[in-house]
Amino acid sequence: MEDRLLQALAWLRWVVLANAVVLNVYRYDNFERPLLGMGVVAVLVLWTLLAGHWYADHARRGWPLLVADLAVAVAAMVATPLVKGADFNASVPGFWVMAALLAWAAHLRWQGGLVAAVVLAGTDLAVRQDVSQSVYGNVFLLLIGGPIVGYLAASLQQMATERDRAERAAAAAAERTRLARAVHDGVLQVLALVQRRGHELGEQGEELARLAGEQESVLRGLIRTQDAVGPVPGAVPGAPGAAGAARVVDLAAELTLLGRRPGVEVVVPAGPVRLESAAATELAAAVAACLDNVQRHVPPGDDGAPPRAWVLLEDLPDRVEVSVRDEGPGIPEGRLEQAEAEGRMGVSGSVRGRLHDLGGSATLTTGSFGTEWELVVPR
């Protein structure tokens, strides 16, 4: 948006320059020092050429260029009494000074427009012996024009930002709808089939059917709620809390439900551990993914008992910590990298990815003693 404003300003510079050149040539007889007057006009022409080129370059568009632009306009106004004498009517640059004013307003918004307007108006009044009604009108227009143009520039940029955010939200909603259809047509139907037919496979099939039923319920819940979720104004798309208004839940209660799994023991504080709903859901899902890995990779006990796992929740002033530990054989070196290379995203996506999105960390400690995950989410 700023690029477009400055590009339009580059063309406006040539329009007001042409006006200044024509008027000064027409009033050439009024010059007490004609050579100095033509020198000032030549400087205006040269600066118009350089400023248009430099403002187009993002690297040069900063304080040095803005100050130099304003200084050239002020210098041309200060030179007017030397060119035309003390009792002059119109300054040599004339309306050309508005280019510097608009550049400050476009880049620094209303504050920059106000500063430039005060400098130009003060200079115009300082070099004159008398303040006529037309001079007062010009000064008044400078003082209100700079802030107004700067405010409009800021408003345009804000509107462009809101437009981009709305387009991203619409694209995200369309993608959620597409994924929901894909999940419904594929994954949900397979899970429903496993839930119905798993009992035919005996005891292990019944456990598989139970797990398939749980996941089917979770996926259907996500599909039902996704269209009711809207972005929070000002939130960064994809960031935690950006999907809807923050709602606080008890993380301890969420993790306690995982204690229903065979062989899993959950230890939580006596009181509730309050955390935003989105963060609590993702953290509980990461813990569940760790427990899934325990069930999948840790062999059962000698008596056929399911593998043991312990979940410990700690509520600290600045963060929430959850540790998930087992007594399995540990993860062989290079196993996680190999799994990620093969497209299995259980650890990198379900655990580390979730914690990364929450702004937290997931630390893995493994060896012959077993495996322990330490999941940390800042408050």
N, C-alpha and C positions, 0 to 999 in steps of 0.2 A: 504494500500500500504506500509506504514512504517512497519507494522507487518511482511509482507512478506520479506521485505529487511532485517530486523533484524533476521528473522528466517534463511534466507540464510547465514547471517553473523555468526550465531551461529555454523553452520556446517563448515564455512570457518575457524573459530577459531581453531577447532580441526585439520583441515588440516595443518595450519601453525604451530600449536603446535607440531604435529607429526614431522614436518620438523625440528623444533628447537630442539626437544628431540634427534632425530637421529644424527643431526650434532654435538650437544654438547657431546653426548656419543662418537662419532667418534673422536672428538678433545679433549677428556678427558686429554690426555697427555700434552696439551698446557696450562692446568689450573695451575696457581701458588697456588691457594687456591681451591682445588677440592671440599671440603665440602661446601664452600660458593657457588661454582658454582652449585652444585647439589641442594642446598637450593633455589637458584634463579629459577632453572628449576622447582622445586616443587611448588614454588609460582605461576609460570606461569600455571602449571597444575590446581592448586586449583582455581585460578582466572578464568580460562577458564570455569570451571564447574559452578562457582557461577555466572559469568557474563551472561552466556547463560540462566540461570534460572531467573535472575533478569530482564534482558531486555525483557523477555516474559511477565512480569507483568507491566501493564500500570501504576499502582500506584507508582512503583519504577523507572520508566523510566524518570528521570529528571536530574537536574544539579548535585546532589550529586553522582549519579552513573556514569555520564559522566566524571566528574572530577576525581573520583576514578579510572576509567578505564584508563584514560590518565596518571594519576600519577603512576600506576603500570608499564605501558610501559616505562615511563621516569625513574623510579627507577631501572628497569632492565637494561636500557642502562647505567645509572650512575654507576651501580655496575660492569659493564664489566671490567674497568681498575683494580678494586680490585681483580677480579677473574683471569684475564688473564695477568695482568701487563699493564704498560702504552703503550707499543709498540704492540698493538693487531691489528688484521686485521678485523675479523668479530665480531660483538657484540653477547652477549649471547642470547638475544631474537630474533635477526635476523629479518625475515619477520613477526614475530608474532606481532610486533608493528602496523602493518597495520590494525589489528582488531579494536583498539581504534580509529584510523583515520577514518575508514569506519563507525563506530558507530556515531561519531560526524557528519559526512557528511550526514548520513541517517536521523538523528534526527533534526539537525540544518541547513541542506541544505549547500549551497556552503560557507556561512560564517563560519559555524562550521568546515567544512572540511579545510578551509584555516587556521583557528586558530590552529587546531590540527596539521596540517602539519608544520606550523611555529615552534610550540613548539617541535615537534619530530625532525625536521631538525636541529633546533638550539641546542638541546641537543646532537645530534649525532656529530655535529661539535665541540661542547665544550669539549667533553670527549676524543677527539683524539688529538694526537700531530701533525700528518701530515694528509693532505687531499689528498688522491690519486684520480685518475680518476674514479675508481669504486665508491668511497665514494661520489664524486661529482654527479655521475649519480644517485645514490640512493636518495640523497637530492633533486635533480631536480625532480625525479619522485614523491617524497612525496609532493613537493610544487605544482605541477600541478595536481596530482592525487586526492588530497583532494577536491579542489574546483570543479573539473570536476565531480566526483562522487556525490557531493552534488547538483550540478546543474541538473544532470540526475535524482536524487531522487526527486527534486522539480518538474521537468518536468513530471515525471511519475505520481506524485500525481495530478498535474494540469490536465493531460489527463484523469485520473480516474474521477475527478470532472466533467469535460466536458462530459464524457461518461454518467455519472449518470444524468446530466442535460438533455442530449439529450434523454435518455430513458424516463425520466419523461415527457418531451415535447411530445414524440411520444405516450406515454400512455394517456396523456391528450387529444391529437388530436383524438385518437381512441375513447375515451370516449365521446368527443363532437360529433363525427359522430354518435355514437350509440344513444345518447340522441336526436340528431336531427331527426333521423329516428323515434324514439319513439314519439317525439312531432309532427312530420308530420303525422304519422299514427293515432294518437289519439287526442291530444289537438287541433291541427289545424282543423281537420275535424269536431270536435264538434263545435268549434267557427264559422266555415263557415256555419254549419247547423243552429246555433242560429241566425246568421246574416240574413240568407235567410228566416227563418220561424218566426223570432221574431215579424215581422209586423202583423202576424195573431193574436197576443195576445193583441192588442190594444195599448194604449198610453204607458203603462209600458213596453210592449214588444218591442216597437220601441226604447225606451231608452236602453233596454237590447241588442237589435240588434246593436245599435250604439257602445256600449261598446265592444261587441264581435268583431266587425269589427276593432276597434282600436287595440285591443290586438292581433288579427290575423295578422295585419300589422306589429306590433312590433316583434312578434315571427318570422315571415317570414324574416324580416330584419336581425335578429340575426342569423338565419340559413344561409342566403346568405353570411354574412360577416365572419362567424367563421373560415372557412378554409383559409381565407386570412390573418388571425392573426397569427403572429409568436412570439416566446419569445424574449425578449430583452436580449442580452448577459450579463451575470452576474446578471440578475434579479432573485429574489426569486419566484419560481412558486407559483401562487395564490395570490401574493401581488399586490397592485394597481400599474399599470404601467408596470407589467410584461408581459402583453399580447400583447404589441405592442409599437411602438414609441410614445412618449408623444406628444399630440396635444392639444393646448390650445383653449378653446371655451369660450363663454360668458354665464356664469351661469344665469345671469339675464334674458337673452333671453329664456333660457330653462324653467325657472320658470314662466315667463310671459305666456307661452303657457297654463299653468295650470289654469290661470285666466279665461279661456273660460268655465270652468266648472260652472254649475249653483250654485250661492250662494258663490263662492270663490272670494276673493279679494286679489290681489298680490301687494305688495309694494316692489320696488327694488330701488337701488341707481340710480342717473341720468346717470352715466357712466357705461361702461361695467365692469363686475366682472369676471376677467379672472381666469380660473381654468383648470387643465388638463382634457381632454375629458373624460377619464375613471372615474375620480372622480366626474366630473359634472354630468355624466349620472347616476351614482349610487346615488348621493345626490338627484337629481331630482326624481329618482324612489322612494327613501325613503319618500320624501315629498308627492308624489302621493299616496303612501301606507297610509300615515297619512290621506290624504283627502278621500281615499276610506273608511277608518274606520269612518270618520265623516258622510259620506253619508249612511253608512250601519247601524250605531248605534245611530245617533242623530235624533230624530223625526223632521218632518217638522214643520214649524210655524203654528199658528192658521189659517192663511189664505191659508194654503197648500203650502206656498213658501218653496223652498228647504232649508235645514239647512245652516246657515252661517258659513264661515270659513275664517280666515285671515292668509296670508303667508307674513312674513317680512324677507327680506334678508339684512344682514349687511356685509359689506366688511371691514375687519380689517387688519392691517399690517401682523399679524402672523397667522390669521385664517379667516374662513368664517363661519358665524352663520346664521342659518335659523330657525325661530320660526313658528310653525303652531298651531293656537289657534282656539277653537270653544267655543260655549256657551251652550253645551249640559249638560246632567245630570252628567257627569263624569264617570269614570270607577270604578265599585264596587271593594272593596278590595278582593284580591285573584282571580279576574276574569282572569288576564293575566296568572297567574301560572296554572290555570285550563285549559285555552285554549292551552297552550304549552304542558301540559300533555296529552291532547286529540289529539295532532298532528297538531293543527292549529298554523302555524308559522308566522302569519301576523305581529305581533309586534317583536317577538324574531328574526325572520329571515329577513323580508322585511325592518324593520326599524333598530333595534339594530345591527343585523348581518351585514347589509351594512355599517353602520358607524364604526363598529369594524374593518372590512376589510380595511377601508380607514384610519385607525389609529386615528379616531375621537371618538366622544361620542354622545349618544342620551339620554337626560334627560327628564323624564316624570313628569309633575306636573298635578294632577287631583283632582277634588273635586266637590262640588255642583255648583261651579262657572263655570265649564267646564273642558276642557282638553287642555294642552299646551305641545307641544314637542319643545325642544331646541336641534337642530342638529348642531354640531360643527365639522368642518373639518380643520386640520392644513394645512398651506401652505408648 
